[in-house]
Amino acid sequence: MCALTRATAHRTEVLVLQHPREQRQAKNSVALLRLSLAHCEVVVGERFEPGALAALLQRPGMDTRLLYPDVPMAPASLAAGTAAGASVRLVVIDATWRKSLRMLLEHPALAALPRLSLDAPAPTRYRAIRAARRADQVSTLEATVQALATLEGRSFDAAPLLDAFGLFVAGVAARQRPQAKSVEA
């Protein structure tokens, strides 16, 4: 993993709330994300105490946004736009879609955050190692990179991190292929 790490300059703070089952996955894209982003904090858990969660989500002088689509079961709150030049804390849930929705529904403080949704996510490189039901489902790394590009504009160079992710996916895919058994004649 360290050989793939690409230090990527960014201003936005990233907080990843990672479901415990994702932490142990060999296909875990958050490990590469955490190693590549200087301002990235990963907190593992499924249920958080309200006070502890509030402390994670709110930072003085920062606008906090949740990277999550507007879904009927947990509609996004109406929020003012981010003030020009304001520091942003991006909260990302790393879990399956089902588990991420459950985390959102069980934590009113998460559901109340203003959302950042990806309008048309770029095609995923992740499909080689992990199934998705819809074309707009991407890895946590890819979604976070696209969100950072949206928030920071041209000052954020996503290419090195996405290239490293492509190598990571290729490596995992190679390890997942069944080894050809030698056949003796």
ABEGO torsion letter per residue (X at the ends): XAAABBBBBBABBBBBBBBAAAAABAABAAAAAAAABABBBBBBEABBBAAAAAAAABBBGBBBBBBBBBBAABBBBBBBBBBBGBBBBBBBBBBBAAAAAAAAAABAAAAABBBBBBABBBBBAAAAABBBABAABBBAAAAAAAAAAAAAEAABBAAAAAAAAAAAAAAAAAAABBBBBBBBX
